Each structure stands twice: as C-alpha cells, then as structure tokens.
Amino acid sequence: MLFVAEKFRVDALIQHGSNGDLYQATHLLMEKPLTIRILPSHLAHSQAAMDRFMEESKIAAKINDPNAFGVVDFGKDANGIVYSVHDVANARTLKS
C-alpha cells in the first residue's frame, strides 16, 4: 500500500498519463475520498519536469469552477513523491 505525504492513502489506479498517473485515494484524517495525481518516478528526478508539474498544480489551484478538476493540495513528500490532490474525479465528461 502506498501512502503520500503521510496523510493520503493511494487506493487504486484510475489512469496512466504522460504527465502523471491518476489514482483514487483517501485522506486518512478526514476519511474523505480524493483523486491524487503522481508524477512518475522517472520524471520526479527531473527538476524541469517537477517544476512544470508544480506550476500546473499552482495554476489549477486558482481555478474555482464546478466543471474544473480542483486542486486542494500539492507538493513533494519526504519520500520524493511529487503529487497533486484533487476533489474526486467526476466520471462525466463535458460532452455528457
């Protein structure tokens, strides 16, 4: 079992992506389901990739729209995992 930042438990893979894999996760203290995006380890060693990931997360955190995938936390934990935490992913597409 994978834990991120000592407060998120990674439960299941949702989808692989080139700029991060999405997982179902749980905030341990709140017992709240979330979605977490984790930068692949081979990219987490690249300062440029990590900076880009963090900048994207910072920009996304400023967006306040019910149709946007809101960022509630992001960072790099003590184990070197680069992550962003989002509200639970909605399975509906914009088209639907």
N, C-alpha and C positions, 0 to 999 in steps of 0.2 A: 504494500500500500504506500502511496506517495503522499507526503504532506508538504505544503508550500507555506513558507513564512510562519511556520508553527501554528497557523490558525485556519488553514484551508486543507481539507482532505479531498484528493482527486479520486472521483468515483468511477468514471467511465469516459472513454474516448467518444467524442461526437464526430469529429472530422479532422483529418490531416490537412495542413495548409503549408504553403511555402514560407509564409512569414509567421507561422505559429500554429500549433495544434490546439483545437478546442476540446475542452473536457467538461463533463458535468462534475460539479464539486459541491462541497458543503462547508459553510463557515462553521467551525466547530463550536465556538462560544454561543453564537446565535441560533445554531441548528437550522440554518437557512440555506436552501439550495441556491447555487450560483453557477455561473459559467466562468471558466478560467482559460485564458489563452497563455500557452507556454511557448517561449521561443525555443526552437530545437537546440539541443546542446552544442551541436557543431557551429551554430550561428551565435550562441551566447558567448563564445570565445572571441568573437569579432567585435571590437569596440564600435565600428561603424554600424554593424547590424543592431547591436544593443542600443546605441544612441537613436537610431531610426525607430526602433520598437518603442522606446521610452517617449520620443517626441510624438509618435502616433497616438500613444496612450494619453499623453497630456492634452493633445488636441481633442480627442474623443471625449475626455472627461468634461470638457467645457460645453459639449453639446447637450442640450436639455430638450429632448423631443421624444414623445412616446413611441415613435417609429424608429428611433436610433438605438443601437446596441450600447447602452450607457456603461461607462467605466466608473467603478466605485472604488478601486484601489489598483495600484501597480507598483512595481519595484523589482529589486533583485534581493533574494533571500540569502541567508548565511551559507547555504549550500551552492550558491551560484545560479540558482534557477531564476530566470528573468520571466516575469509574469504580468498579466493584467487581469483584473477580476471584473466581471460584468454581471448585470442583472441576468436572470435566467433567460436563455435564448428562446425566443418565440419561434415555434416551428412554422408559423405562417409567413409567407413571402409577401412582398409589397404588392405583387400582382394579385394575390388572393384577397 
